Amino acid sequence: TSFPITAVASPNAGGSVSCSPNPVTQGGVASCTATAASGYTLASISGCGGTTSTTSPYATGPVNAACTVTATFTANTVTSFPITAVASPNAGGSVSCSPNPVTQGGVASCTATAASGYTLTNISGCGGTTSTTSPYATGPVNAACTVTATFTANTVTSFPITAVASPNAGGSVTCSPNPVTQGGVASCTATAASGYTLASISGCGGTTSTTSPYATGAINAACTVTATFTANTVTSFPITTVASPNAGGSVSCTPNPVTQGGVASCTVTTANGYTLSTISGCGGTASTTSPYATGAINAACTVTATFTPVSAVFTISLTSSPNPSLTGQSVTFIATVTQAEPTNAARTTATSDDATNVAAAVTGSVIFTDNGLPLATVVLNAQGVATYQISSLGAGSHTIVATFGSNSATTSSVTQQVQAIAPTTAATPAPALSLSMLLLLACAVALLAIAAVRGVAPNPRG
């Protein structure tokens, strides 16, 4: 009461055909579907009492016995198929496939490249297995197809710049800002080390330059800026020596000039009245002693010796005259101030110059005190002498101190002894002689004179 339908594809690789229902109840009809394989086209389908057709589905006639439906396919004349490569979004990156077009049945390899600030999310199409990495392999291509690469914007909003100096000893390079906000630019400064010159600086999308500072391009990913330095051809460098102040002394270095990379020894000579405070420069370690060693010299440089004046030394002497004295008698105090420069601090022994290097004049004042009470302030004369006279000192012992006014630590003292004068008794005046008495006395004197001439003693009674 039912009959089977045999479905035949010709050629077998050209496609497939199936009928339903199958088997078919006697007198019933079936619908047959023909599907062409890739690279083939349905040419015709017929059998089981139906009307030959070039389309599918195909209707049989009434089936009253087992029968056959045959679908005939013909190979397509196209032998290769194009792949359309799509980036989504377009700004997110790019995708390309090779080969493209692809020979029928062949496969292609597709490379997806994310733009700065984007990441590949997935890539799929043309029969391949969806992937998140590149490259991507299609399946066999038997028709035109599309490969789509999907990109997503990065969440990172800034990118670091790696700054490289080449060679490392040639100098340094720094960029600011660093890191850089996405799409921003940075300014990079290259500094050549001593003995080197900047040859070029490039990277991060900027235009290669031989000068600093250098501007990058827009930064949308981590990148590197490289500064290339070349060694200078100069082989020796001069050292400038400076004494500060100039009167403080002198400094000399040897060798001078110095072969590139070499060192020099610098000797300091201090002037009288000064001491070496510091010496530094040309890469050496600052010091307070001489000689001084520079660092490695790779460029012209300066060594500076700084001197400090040494405080002058003052002495004061005090004398008094007369001493002891009497009350009411004038006493003269003489204070003499002298100044001598100390032995040069840079030498360990004194020289004849130190012994004779006395200041030409001392200026200032001397303060005189008596037992701690002020007496007077006297200005030094051109010889450094202050003279003070006083006649009002009371009887007793007086500690007279002379202090040099410009240096309170410079003092001298003398003990002045003042003796009291004993009181005297007033003489009793002689009584006055009367006129008669004076005449009598005159006569007596005259008689004595006559007697002396005659050799006769006078008779007082006449």
C-alpha positions, 0 to 999 in steps of 0.5 A, spaced: 500 500 500 506 504 500 512 505 495 519 507 496 522 513 492 529 513 491 533 520 491 539 520 486 544 526 486 548 526 479 553 527 480 553 525 487 558 531 489 553 536 486 548 536 491 543 532 495 536 531 494 530 528 499 523 527 498 517 527 503 513 523 504 518 517 503 515 511 502 508 514 499 502 511 500 499 508 493 496 513 489 499 519 493 504 524 491 511 527 494 515 533 494 522 533 493 527 538 495 534 538 491 540 542 494 546 544 490 553 543 493 558 549 493 560 550 486 554 547 483 547 549 480 541 545 480 540 543 472 534 539 472 530 534 477 525 529 474 522 522 475 516 518 479 511 521 474 512 528 475 514 534 470 521 535 469 523 542 473 530 546 474 527 548 480 526 545 487 522 543 490 519 538 485 512 534 485 512 527 483 506 524 480 501 519 483 506 514 486 503 507 484 510 503 484 517 504 487 520 509 483 526 514 482 527 522 482 534 524 480 537 531 481 542 533 476 547 538 478 552 542 474 559 545 476 559 552 476 564 556 472 566 561 477 573 558 480 575 563 486 571 568 491 572 574 494 572 575 501 569 582 504 573 584 510 570 589 515 572 593 521 567 594 526 567 600 528 571 603 522 576 607 526 577 601 531 582 598 526 583 594 520 583 587 517 585 584 511 585 577 508 590 573 504 589 570 499 583 574 496 580 572 492 580 565 494 580 559 489 574 555 490 574 550 496 581 554 499 582 557 505 584 564 507 588 567 513 586 574 515 590 579 520 586 584 524 590 590 527 587 594 532 588 602 532 591 606 537 586 606 543 582 600 541 583 592 542 580 586 538 574 583 541 573 578 536 574 576 528 569 571 525 566 569 518 567 565 511 566 559 515 572 559 520 571 559 528 570 565 531 576 568 535 579 573 539 586 573 536 589 574 530 591 571 525 584 568 523 583 562 519 577 561 514 573 555 512 573 552 505 571 558 501 566 556 496 562 563 495 563 570 496 563 571 504 565 576 509 570 576 515 568 581 520 573 584 526 570 587 532 574 592 536 572 595 542 575 602 545 581 601 550 579 604 557 586 606 558 586 614 558 594 615 558 600 612 556 607 611 558 613 614 554 620 610 555 625 615 554 632 612 552 639 615 551 644 611 546 649 610 548 647 611 556 653 614 557 652 619 552 646 623 556 639 623 558 632 624 555 626 626 559 619 627 557 613 631 560 608 629 561 609 622 562 604 618 562 600 622 556 593 622 556 590 619 550 591 623 544 596 628 547 603 630 545 609 630 550 615 635 550 622 631 550 628 634 553 635 631 551 641 633 555 648 631 552 653 629 557 660 632 558 664 630 552 658 628 547 653 632 543 646 630 541 646 627 534 638 625 533 632 624 537 626 621 535 620 616 536 612 616 539 610 619 532 614 626 532 619 628 526 626 626 527 630 632 530 637 634 532 635 639 537 632 639 543 626 640 546 623 634 541 615 634 540 612 627 540 606 626 535 599 624 538 600 619 543 595 613 543 599 607 545 605 606 549 611 608 545 619 610 546 623 616 544 630 615 543 636 620 543 642 618 540 649 622 542 656 622 539 662 623 542 665 629 541 672 630 538 675 635 543 681 631 546 682 636 552 679 641 556 681 648 560 680 649 567 679 656 569 681 657 576 678 662 581 680 665 588 674 668 591 675 674 594 681 675 589 685 678 595 684 672 599 690 667 595 691 664 589 689 657 586 693 653 580 691 646 577 696 641 573 695 639 568 691 644 565 688 643 560 686 636 561 686 630 556 678 628 556 677 623 562 683 625 566 683 629 572 687 635 575 691 636 582 689 644 584 694 647 589 691 653 593 696 658 596 692 663 601 694 670 602 696 673 609 690 674 613 686 669 610 684 662 611 682 657 605 674 656 607 672 651 601 675 649 594 670 645 589 669 644 582 670 640 576 667 634 579 671 633 585 669 633 592 668 639 595 674 640 600 677 645 606 684 642 604 689 643 599 691 640 594 684 638 591 683 633 586 678 634 580 673 629 578 674 626 570 674 632 566 670 631 560 668 639 558 671 646 560 670 647 567 672 652 573 675 650 580 673 655 585 677 657 592 673 661 597 677 664 602 675 667 609 679 673 612 682 671 619 680 676 625 686 681 627 689 680 633 689 686 638 693 687 644 693 693 649 698 695 654 696 700 660 701 705 664 700 710 669 705 716 672 706 718 677 704 711 681 704 712 687 701 719 687 698 724 692 691 726 693 689 732 688 696 730 684 694 729 676 696 722 674 697 720 666 694 714 664 697 711 657 693 706 653 697 703 647 693 698 642 697 694 637 694 690 631 698 684 628 695 679 623 696 672 626 700 666 622 697 664 616 692 659 617 694 655 611 701 654 614 704 650 620 709 655 622 710 663 622 714 666 617 718 673 618 712 676 614 708 674 620 712 677 625 713 684 621 706 684 618 703 689 623 697 694 621 699 701 619 694 704 624 689 702 629 682 706 629 677 706 635 677 708 642 679 706 649 674 706 655 678 707 662 674 705 668 676 706 676 674 700 680 669 698 675 666 705 674 667 709 668 672 714 667 672 716 660 672 714 653 678 716 649 679 716 641 686 713 639 691 717 636 694 715 629 699 711 633 694 707 637 695 711 643 690 714 648 692 718 654 687 720 659 689 725 665 685 725 672 687 729 679 681 727 682 682 720 685 681 719 692 686 716 697 687 709 696 688 703 691 684 704 684 684 698 679 684 702 673 682 698 667 683 700 659 678 696 654 679 697 647 672 699 644 672 695 638 674 689 642 671 688 649 675 682 650 682 686 649 683 689 656 689 691 660 689 694 668 694 698 673 693 699 680 694 706 682 696 708 689 694 714 691 696 717 698 693 722 702 697 729 704 698 730 712 695 737 714 700 742 716 700 747 722 699 755 721 705 759 723 705 764 728 706 771 725 712 775 728 710 781 732 711 788 728 717 793 730 715 800 732 719 805 729 723 807 734 725 800 735 727 800 727 731 806 728 735 803 734 736 797 730 739 801 724 744 805 729 746 798 732 748 795 725 751 802 723 756 801 729 758 794 728 760 796 721 764 802 723 767 797 728 769 792 723 773 797 719 777 799 725 778 793 728 775 795 735 769 791 738 763 796 739 760 797 746 753 796 746 752 801 751 755 807 747 
